[in-house]
């Protein structure tokens, strides 16, 4: 794959500009997370679920508009299983009559009966547990990644990989916070998927950097990093672009249920591809990686040098 596109781009020569851009994005992201916080969805905040069944597939946007005009705030409407089954999410307290109220409101716009399948309440305590477990899951994933990379490569590679992953996650969360996009369990799943995808990309780059450090008689670490990045560039671009094509299809035609999931993956993979090139490589240069760091000491070497 690396021979499909031979490039000689000076990635590391532009790393200062790239790091400045990343620093700006991180400051904006952290500032937004600190000031605005996340717009948590019903999975985390608690609220009411109302499932309805239509005789024919309705227009979701029309249903959402009717509910908002009736005074229901933070309404999410999506298909549930089939095109005729509708799931309405309301971020408000539960009452026994809320299901009938929603059905009656929507029934006024329909010539045929709408069936109320169920109405249920998701408690805030469950949402708090999901938030805590999701946060612990991300921290655990980062910790396991650091151990894995340190074991397979060297601790400097582990630090670089984790810095790149933290960079990706913070920017992804910051964008959702800045634009107050709903953060639910599907987005959390996307964040964990981004960690895996970005790590895979970084591992490919690091494997080539390690190989070139051992094989080439070049002392300039930036030159070796540039050569490695150019050798893996075509693979990185082909993988990212083909993945993004699928995600764009999901984003535009996948429906409300996976809209934010697809959006989170599009952002995460775009940022992850960038960080695999600039952040991961720049981190190794900042940590002063040398050929000696990758040479395994030969046992008995010290004894042979003794008089």
HUURPE-V960076 format. One record per pair of residues at least 12 apart in sequence whose ideal C-beta (glycine too) atoms are under 10 Angstrom apart, sorted by sequence separation. I is the first residue (numbers start at 1). J is the second residue. D is the distance in Angstrom with one decimal. If there is no record, write none. Layout:
BEGIN
I_J_D, I_J_D
END
This chain:
BEGIN
63_75_8.6, 64_76_7.9, 65_77_9.5, 76_88_7.3, 77_89_7.7, 90_102_7.8, 102_114_9.4, 103_115_8.1, 104_116_9.4, 146_158_4.7, 149_161_4.6, 150_162_9.5, 209_221_8.9, 212_224_5.0, 213_225_9.4, 216_228_9.8, 250_262_4.1, 251_263_6.0, 64_77_4.6, 75_88_6.8, 76_89_4.0, 103_116_4.6, 145_158_7.9, 146_159_7.6, 148_161_8.8, 149_162_7.7, 211_224_9.8, 212_225_8.6, 249_262_8.5, 250_263_9.3, 63_77_4.9, 64_78_9.6, 75_89_7.1, 76_90_8.2, 88_102_6.0, 102_116_8.0, 103_117_9.7, 173_187_9.2, 210_224_9.8, 247_261_9.1, 248_262_7.8, 251_265_8.7, 62_77_9.2, 63_78_9.9, 74_89_8.2, 75_90_6.2, 76_91_8.4, 88_103_9.6, 146_161_7.1, 172_187_8.9, 176_191_9.3, 209_224_6.5, 212_227_5.9, 213_228_8.7, 247_262_5.1, 250_265_8.2, 251_266_6.4, 60_76_9.7, 61_77_8.1, 72_88_8.5, 74_90_7.3, 75_91_8.2, 86_102_10.0, 100_116_6.6, 103_119_9.0, 145_161_6.2, 146_162_4.8, 208_224_9.4, 209_225_6.0, 212_228_5.2, 246_262_9.0, 247_263_8.4, 250_266_9.0, 50_67_9.7, 60_77_4.9, 73_90_8.2, 74_91_3.9, 75_92_9.6, 99_116_5.1, 102_119_7.8, 145_162_6.2, 146_163_10.0, 208_225_9.6, 211_228_7.9, 247_264_9.5, 59_77_9.7, 60_78_6.8, 72_90_5.7, 73_91_6.9, 74_92_7.8, 88_106_8.7, 99_117_8.8, 101_119_9.5, 172_190_8.2, 173_191_7.3, 209_227_8.8, 210_228_8.7, 247_265_5.1, 248_266_7.0, 58_77_9.1, 60_79_7.2, 72_91_9.1, 73_92_7.2, 99_118_7.3, 100_119_8.1, 142_161_9.4, 143_162_8.6, 145_164_9.9, 146_165_9.0, 172_191_6.3, 208_227_8.4, 209_228_4.3, 212_231_8.0, 246_265_9.3, 247_266_5.0, 72_92_7.3, 86_106_8.7, 99_119_3.0, 142_162_5.8, 145_165_6.3, 205_225_8.7, 208_228_4.1, 209_229_8.2, 211_231_9.4, 247_267_9.8, 58_79_9.6, 67_88_7.0, 71_92_10.0, 98_119_5.8, 99_120_8.8, 207_228_8.8, 208_229_8.1, 244_265_8.7, 247_268_9.7, 57_79_8.1, 97_119_8.9, 169_191_6.2, 172_194_6.3, 206_228_8.5, 208_230_9.7, 209_231_9.6, 243_265_8.1, 244_266_6.3, 247_269_7.1, 60_83_9.7, 63_86_6.6, 67_90_7.9, 96_119_8.2, 98_121_8.9, 142_165_6.0, 168_191_9.0, 169_192_9.5, 172_195_9.9, 205_228_6.3, 208_231_5.6, 209_232_9.1, 243_266_9.2, 247_270_9.8, 48_72_9.6, 64_88_8.7, 95_119_9.2, 141_165_8.3, 142_166_7.0, 204_228_9.6, 205_229_6.4, 208_232_5.3, 52_77_9.6, 57_82_8.3, 58_83_8.6, 63_88_7.4, 94_119_7.8, 169_194_7.1, 207_232_8.6, 244_269_6.2, 57_83_3.8, 58_84_7.8, 60_86_7.3, 72_98_9.6, 94_120_7.8, 95_121_9.1, 168_194_6.0, 169_195_6.8, 172_198_10.0, 205_231_9.2, 206_232_9.7, 243_269_5.8, 244_270_7.3, 47_74_7.9, 49_76_9.8, 50_77_9.8, 53_80_9.3, 56_83_8.4, 57_84_5.6, 75_102_9.7, 94_121_3.5, 138_165_9.5, 142_169_8.1, 168_195_7.5, 204_231_10.0, 205_232_5.4, 208_235_9.6, 52_80_8.9, 53_81_9.8, 54_82_9.6, 56_84_6.5, 57_85_9.5, 58_86_6.6, 60_88_9.9, 86_114_8.7, 93_121_8.0, 94_122_8.6, 138_166_9.9, 141_169_9.5, 204_232_5.6, 205_233_9.4, 241_269_9.8, 45_74_8.9, 47_76_9.3, 51_80_6.1, 53_82_8.7, 54_83_8.5, 55_84_6.8, 57_86_9.1, 72_101_9.4, 90_119_9.5, 92_121_10.0, 94_123_8.9, 165_194_8.5, 166_195_9.8, 168_197_9.1, 169_198_8.7, 240_269_5.9, 244_273_9.1, 51_81_9.3, 54_84_4.7, 72_102_7.9, 85_115_9.6, 87_117_9.2, 165_195_5.6, 168_198_5.0, 205_235_9.5, 239_269_9.2, 240_270_7.6, 243_273_9.4, 49_80_9.4, 53_84_6.1, 54_85_7.8, 70_101_8.8, 84_115_9.7, 86_117_9.2, 87_118_9.8, 88_119_9.1, 90_121_9.9, 91_122_9.8, 138_169_6.8, 165_196_9.7, 167_198_9.0, 168_199_9.5, 201_232_8.8, 204_235_6.6, 205_236_7.6, 42_74_8.3, 52_84_9.2, 53_85_5.5, 54_86_6.5, 70_102_8.8, 85_117_7.4, 204_236_7.2, 240_272_8.2, 241_273_9.3, 41_74_8.9, 52_85_7.5, 53_86_7.5, 72_105_8.7, 89_122_8.7, 165_198_5.8, 168_201_10.0, 240_273_4.6, 42_76_7.0, 51_85_6.8, 52_86_4.7, 71_105_10.0, 164_198_6.5, 165_199_6.4, 168_202_9.7, 201_235_9.1, 239_273_8.5, 240_274_9.7, 39_74_9.0, 41_76_7.4, 51_86_7.2, 52_87_8.0, 67_102_7.1, 70_105_5.5, 138_173_9.6, 164_199_8.3, 201_236_6.1, 204_239_8.8, 50_86_8.5, 51_87_5.4, 52_88_6.8, 66_102_9.7, 69_105_9.5, 70_106_9.4, 236_272_9.9, 237_273_7.9, 240_276_9.2, 50_87_7.5, 51_88_7.6, 80_117_8.8, 161_198_8.8, 162_199_9.3, 164_201_8.9, 165_202_7.8, 236_273_6.1, 49_87_6.5, 50_88_4.3, 67_105_7.0, 161_199_6.4, 164_202_5.6, 201_239_7.4, 49_88_7.3, 50_89_8.0, 63_102_9.5, 66_105_6.6, 67_106_7.8, 200_239_8.6, 201_240_7.8, 48_88_8.2, 49_89_6.0, 50_90_6.9, 66_106_6.3, 162_202_9.7, 236_276_6.6, 48_89_7.5, 49_90_7.9, 161_202_5.1, 164_205_9.6, 236_277_7.2, 47_89_6.3, 48_90_4.4, 63_105_9.6, 66_108_8.6, 160_202_7.7, 161_203_7.6, 197_239_8.9, 47_90_5.6, 48_91_8.1, 63_106_6.3, 66_109_6.3, 197_240_8.9, 47_91_4.3, 48_92_6.2, 62_106_9.4, 161_205_9.7, 232_276_8.7, 233_277_7.8, 46_91_7.9, 47_92_6.2, 48_93_7.5, 49_94_9.1, 157_202_8.7, 160_205_9.8, 161_206_7.1, 232_277_8.9, 43_89_9.1, 45_91_6.0, 46_92_9.5, 47_93_8.1, 48_94_4.9, 63_109_8.7, 157_203_9.0, 160_206_7.6, 197_243_7.6, 42_89_4.6, 46_93_8.7, 47_94_7.8, 48_95_8.2, 52_99_8.5, 62_109_7.7, 229_276_8.7, 41_89_7.7, 42_90_7.9, 46_94_8.8, 50_98_6.7, 51_99_8.4, 58_106_8.3, 158_206_9.7, 229_277_5.7, 42_91_5.9, 49_98_9.8, 50_99_5.1, 134_183_9.5, 157_206_5.2, 160_209_9.7, 229_278_8.9, 41_91_8.2, 48_98_5.5, 49_99_9.2, 50_100_9.5, 52_102_7.4, 138_188_8.2, 141_191_9.2, 145_195_7.1, 149_199_8.0, 153_203_8.4, 156_206_9.9, 157_207_9.6, 40_91_9.2, 48_99_8.3, 50_101_9.0, 52_103_6.2, 58_109_9.1, 134_185_7.8, 137_188_7.8, 141_192_6.2, 144_195_9.8, 145_196_8.9, 148_199_8.4, 152_203_7.9, 229_280_9.4, 50_102_4.9, 54_106_8.9, 58_110_7.8, 131_183_9.5, 137_189_9.9, 154_206_9.4, 157_209_8.3, 225_277_9.7, 229_281_6.1, 50_103_7.7, 134_187_9.7, 135_188_9.2, 138_191_6.5, 142_195_7.2, 145_198_9.5, 149_202_8.2, 153_206_5.9, 157_210_7.5, 228_281_7.8, 48_102_8.8, 52_106_7.0, 56_110_9.6, 130_184_9.3, 134_188_4.7, 137_191_9.2, 138_192_6.8, 141_195_5.2, 145_199_5.6, 149_203_7.4, 152_206_8.8, 153_207_8.0, 52_107_9.5, 55_110_8.6, 130_185_6.8, 133_188_9.4, 134_189_9.2, 137_192_6.6, 141_196_8.0, 144_199_9.9, 148_203_9.0, 152_207_8.8, 225_280_9.3, 226_281_8.3, 50_106_9.7, 54_110_7.5, 55_111_9.5, 56_112_7.9, 58_114_8.8, 153_209_9.1, 154_210_8.0, 225_281_4.6, 228_284_10.0, 55_112_4.9, 131_188_9.0, 134_191_8.3, 138_195_7.2, 142_199_9.6, 145_202_9.2, 149_206_7.5, 153_210_6.1, 190_247_9.6, 224_281_9.7, 225_282_8.3, 54_112_7.9, 55_113_7.7, 130_188_8.1, 134_192_8.6, 137_195_9.8, 141_199_8.9, 145_203_9.6, 152_210_9.4, 54_113_9.3, 55_114_8.2, 222_281_8.7, 225_284_6.6, 53_113_9.6, 54_114_5.9, 55_115_8.8, 221_281_9.5, 222_282_9.4, 224_284_9.4, 225_285_6.5, 53_114_7.1, 54_115_8.0, 224_285_9.8, 52_114_5.5, 53_115_4.2, 222_284_9.7, 52_115_6.8, 53_116_8.1, 221_284_7.1, 222_285_5.9, 51_115_9.3, 52_116_6.2, 53_117_5.5, 221_285_5.6, 225_289_8.7, 51_116_7.7, 52_117_6.5, 224_289_9.0, 50_116_7.4, 51_117_4.1, 52_118_9.3, 221_287_9.8, 50_117_8.6, 51_118_4.9, 52_119_9.5, 221_288_7.8, 224_291_9.0, 50_118_7.7, 51_119_7.4, 190_258_9.3, 193_261_9.0, 197_265_8.1, 201_269_8.8, 221_289_5.8, 49_118_7.6, 50_119_4.8, 51_120_8.2, 221_290_7.0, 49_119_6.8, 50_120_8.2, 190_260_7.9, 194_264_7.2, 198_268_7.2, 202_272_8.3, 206_276_9.1, 221_291_8.9, 48_119_6.6, 49_120_4.8, 186_257_7.4, 190_261_5.0, 193_264_8.5, 194_265_6.6, 197_268_7.1, 198_269_7.9, 201_272_6.0, 205_276_5.5, 209_280_8.9, 213_284_9.6, 219_290_8.6, 48_120_7.3, 49_121_7.6, 186_258_6.3, 189_261_6.8, 190_262_7.9, 193_265_6.3, 197_269_5.9, 200_272_9.1, 201_273_6.4, 204_276_7.8, 205_277_7.4, 209_281_7.4, 219_291_7.9, 47_120_9.9, 48_121_5.7, 49_122_6.5, 184_257_10.0, 186_259_8.9, 187_260_5.2, 188_261_9.4, 190_263_8.2, 191_264_6.5, 194_267_8.2, 195_268_8.4, 198_271_8.0, 199_272_8.6, 202_275_7.6, 203_276_9.1, 218_291_9.1, 47_121_7.5, 48_122_7.6, 186_260_6.3, 187_261_6.2, 190_264_3.6, 191_265_9.2, 194_268_3.1, 198_272_3.4, 201_275_8.4, 202_276_4.8, 206_280_6.9, 210_284_9.9, 217_291_9.4, 46_121_7.5, 47_122_5.8, 186_261_3.9, 187_262_10.0, 189_264_8.7, 190_265_4.9, 193_268_7.5, 194_269_6.8, 197_272_5.8, 198_273_8.1, 201_276_4.0, 202_277_9.6, 205_280_6.0, 206_281_8.9, 209_284_6.8, 216_291_9.1, 46_122_5.2, 47_123_9.3, 184_260_6.9, 185_261_9.2, 186_262_9.1, 187_263_8.2, 188_264_8.8, 189_265_9.4, 190_266_9.2, 192_268_9.9, 193_269_9.0, 194_270_10.0, 196_272_9.7, 197_273_9.0, 198_274_9.8, 200_276_9.0, 201_277_8.8, 205_281_6.8, 213_289_7.5, 45_122_8.4, 46_123_5.2, 47_124_8.7, 182_259_9.2, 183_260_7.7, 184_261_8.6, 187_264_4.8, 190_267_8.8, 191_268_7.0, 194_271_8.0, 195_272_8.7, 198_275_6.5, 199_276_9.1, 202_279_8.7, 203_280_9.4, 213_290_8.0, 214_291_7.1, 44_122_9.2, 46_124_3.6, 181_259_9.5, 182_260_5.9, 186_264_8.0, 187_265_9.3, 190_268_6.5, 194_272_5.9, 198_276_6.5, 202_280_4.7, 206_284_8.0, 213_291_5.2, 43_122_7.1, 45_124_6.4, 46_125_7.8, 181_260_6.1, 186_265_10.0, 190_269_9.7, 197_276_9.6, 201_280_8.4, 202_281_9.3, 205_284_9.6, 210_289_9.3, 212_291_10.0, 213_292_9.7, 42_122_6.0, 44_124_8.6, 46_126_7.0, 47_127_8.7, 209_289_8.1, 213_293_8.2, 214_294_5.9, 46_127_5.0, 183_264_8.6, 187_268_10.0, 198_279_9.7, 199_280_9.8, 202_283_9.8, 213_294_5.3, 214_295_7.8, 44_126_8.7, 45_127_5.2, 46_128_8.8, 181_263_7.2, 198_280_8.9, 213_295_9.3, 43_126_8.3, 44_127_4.1, 45_128_9.2, 181_264_8.5, 210_293_9.6, 211_294_9.5, 43_127_6.4, 44_128_7.7, 176_260_8.0, 179_263_10.0, 210_294_5.9, 42_127_7.9, 44_129_9.4, 45_130_9.9, 209_294_9.3, 41_127_8.9, 44_130_5.6, 45_131_9.2, 181_267_9.8, 40_127_7.2, 43_130_6.0, 44_131_5.2, 176_263_8.6, 43_131_9.2, 175_263_9.0, 176_264_7.2, 175_264_8.8, 40_130_9.3, 44_134_8.2, 40_131_7.3, 43_134_9.5, 91_182_9.7, 172_263_9.9, 173_264_9.3, 176_267_8.3, 172_264_6.3, 175_267_5.7, 38_131_9.0, 89_182_9.6, 172_265_9.3, 174_267_9.9, 175_268_9.6, 173_267_9.9, 89_184_9.2, 172_267_5.4, 173_268_10.0, 171_267_7.7, 172_268_4.9, 175_271_8.8, 171_268_8.6, 172_269_9.9, 172_270_9.7, 168_267_9.1, 169_268_8.1, 171_270_9.7, 172_271_6.5, 168_268_6.1, 171_271_5.2, 172_272_8.9, 168_269_9.2, 170_271_9.6, 171_272_9.6, 168_270_9.6, 169_271_9.1, 168_271_5.0, 169_272_9.6, 171_274_9.4, 167_271_7.6, 168_272_4.9, 171_275_8.6, 167_272_9.0, 168_273_9.6, 76_182_7.4, 168_274_8.7, 164_271_9.7, 165_272_8.4, 167_274_9.1, 168_275_5.4, 74_182_8.5, 76_184_8.8, 164_272_7.9, 167_275_5.2, 168_276_9.2, 166_275_9.5, 164_274_9.5, 165_275_8.0, 164_275_4.3, 167_278_9.4, 168_279_8.3, 163_275_8.7, 164_276_6.6, 167_279_5.1, 164_277_9.7, 166_279_9.3, 167_280_9.2, 161_275_9.9, 164_278_8.8, 165_279_9.2, 161_276_9.4, 164_279_4.4, 165_280_9.3, 163_279_6.3, 164_280_4.4, 167_283_9.4, 163_280_7.8, 164_281_9.2, 161_279_9.6, 162_280_10.0, 164_282_9.3, 160_279_7.8, 161_280_6.4, 163_282_9.1, 164_283_6.9, 160_280_5.2, 163_283_5.1, 160_281_7.9, 162_283_9.0, 160_282_8.3, 161_283_8.2, 157_280_8.6, 160_283_3.4, 161_284_9.8, 163_286_9.1, 159_283_6.6, 160_284_5.2, 163_287_9.6, 159_284_8.9, 160_285_9.3, 157_283_8.8, 160_286_8.4, 156_283_8.0, 157_284_7.0, 159_286_9.4, 160_287_6.8, 156_284_6.2, 159_287_6.3, 160_289_8.5, 154_284_9.7, 156_286_9.4, 157_287_8.9, 156_287_4.4, 155_287_8.9, 156_288_8.1, 157_289_7.9, 154_287_9.8, 156_289_5.2, 156_290_9.5, 38_173_7.1, 154_289_8.0, 38_174_10.0, 157_293_9.1, 33_170_7.9, 39_176_7.3, 45_182_10.0, 156_293_6.4, 157_294_9.3, 29_167_9.6, 36_174_9.8, 38_176_6.5, 39_177_7.5, 44_182_9.7, 45_183_10.0, 155_293_8.9, 156_294_9.5, 38_177_5.5, 43_182_9.5, 44_183_7.3, 45_184_9.5, 154_293_5.6, 26_166_9.1, 29_169_9.5, 30_170_6.6, 33_173_6.2, 37_177_6.5, 39_179_8.7, 41_181_9.6, 42_182_8.6, 43_183_8.9, 44_184_6.9, 153_293_9.6, 154_294_6.4, 26_167_6.9, 29_170_5.1, 30_171_9.8, 32_173_8.8, 33_174_6.0, 36_177_5.4, 39_180_4.4, 41_182_4.5, 43_184_4.6, 44_185_8.0, 153_294_8.2, 22_164_9.9, 25_167_8.6, 29_171_5.3, 32_174_5.3, 35_177_8.6, 36_178_7.3, 38_180_8.5, 39_181_6.3, 40_182_7.6, 41_183_6.1, 42_184_6.9, 43_185_4.5, 28_171_8.8, 29_172_8.4, 30_173_9.3, 31_174_8.2, 32_175_8.5, 33_176_9.2, 34_177_9.1, 35_178_9.8, 36_179_9.7, 37_180_9.2, 38_181_8.9, 39_182_5.4, 40_183_5.4, 41_184_3.2, 42_185_9.6, 43_186_8.5, 23_167_9.9, 26_170_5.8, 29_173_6.7, 30_174_6.8, 32_176_9.0, 33_177_4.9, 36_180_6.8, 38_182_9.0, 39_183_6.1, 40_184_7.5, 41_185_7.7, 43_187_9.4, 44_188_8.8, 22_167_6.2, 25_170_8.4, 26_171_6.7, 29_174_2.1, 32_177_4.3, 33_178_8.8, 38_183_4.7, 39_184_9.6, 41_186_8.6, 43_188_8.4, 25_171_5.3, 28_174_6.2, 29_175_7.1, 31_177_9.2, 32_178_4.3, 37_183_9.7, 41_187_7.8, 27_174_9.3, 28_175_9.1, 29_176_9.5, 30_177_9.4, 31_178_8.9, 32_179_8.9, 40_187_9.7, 41_188_9.7, 22_170_9.8, 26_174_7.6, 29_177_7.2, 32_180_9.2, 22_171_8.0, 25_174_7.2, 28_177_9.6, 29_178_7.3, 38_187_9.3, 25_175_8.8, 28_178_6.8, 89_256_9.7, 87_256_9.3, 87_257_8.3, 83_255_9.5, 79_255_5.8, 78_255_6.3, 79_256_7.7, 80_257_7.9, 78_256_4.0, 79_257_6.6, 77_256_6.7, 78_257_4.5, 76_256_6.7, 78_258_9.1, 76_257_9.2, 78_259_8.7, 76_259_10.0, 64_256_8.8, 60_255_7.8, 61_256_9.5, 60_256_6.4, 2_204_9.8, 1_204_9.9, 2_208_8.2, 15_222_8.2, 12_220_9.5, 12_221_8.6, 13_222_7.6, 12_222_4.3, 15_225_8.9, 11_222_9.1, 12_223_8.0, 15_226_9.9, 10_222_9.0, 12_224_9.3, 10_223_9.7, 12_225_5.2, 13_226_7.6, 11_225_7.3, 12_226_5.1, 11_226_5.6, 12_227_9.9, 10_226_6.1, 11_227_10.0, 9_226_7.5, 11_228_9.5, 12_229_7.8, 8_226_8.2, 11_229_4.9, 8_227_8.9, 10_229_9.7, 11_230_7.6, 41_260_8.2, 9_229_7.6, 10_230_9.3, 9_230_6.0, 7_229_8.9, 8_230_6.1, 11_233_8.7, 7_230_4.8, 6_230_7.6, 7_231_9.0, 9_233_7.4, 5_230_9.0, 6_231_8.8, 2_228_9.9, 7_233_5.6, 6_233_9.2, 7_234_7.8, 2_230_8.5, 3_231_8.9, 5_233_6.6, 6_234_8.3, 2_231_4.8, 4_233_9.8, 5_234_3.7, 1_231_9.8, 2_232_6.0, 4_234_4.7, 5_235_9.1, 7_237_9.8, 1_232_8.5, 2_233_7.7, 3_234_7.8, 4_235_8.4, 1_233_9.8, 2_234_5.7, 5_237_7.5, 1_234_5.7, 2_235_5.8, 4_237_9.5, 5_238_8.6, 1_235_4.2, 2_236_9.6, 4_238_7.6, 1_236_9.3, 1_237_9.7, 1_238_6.5, 1_239_8.6, 25_271_8.4, 22_271_9.2, 22_274_8.3, 21_274_9.1, 22_275_7.8, 18_274_7.8, 22_278_7.3, 18_275_9.4, 21_278_8.8, 22_279_6.4, 18_277_8.2, 19_278_7.3, 18_278_4.0, 19_279_7.9, 22_282_9.1, 17_278_9.3, 18_279_7.8, 15_277_9.5, 14_277_10.0, 15_278_5.9, 18_281_9.6, 19_282_6.1, 14_278_7.9, 15_279_9.0, 18_282_7.2, 19_283_9.9, 12_277_9.6, 11_277_5.8, 12_278_8.5, 15_281_7.3, 16_282_8.8, 11_278_6.7, 15_282_4.5, 19_286_9.1, 9_277_9.3, 15_283_10.0, 12_281_6.3, 11_281_6.7, 12_282_7.2, 15_285_7.4, 11_282_9.0, 15_286_9.3, 12_284_9.8, 12_285_6.7
END
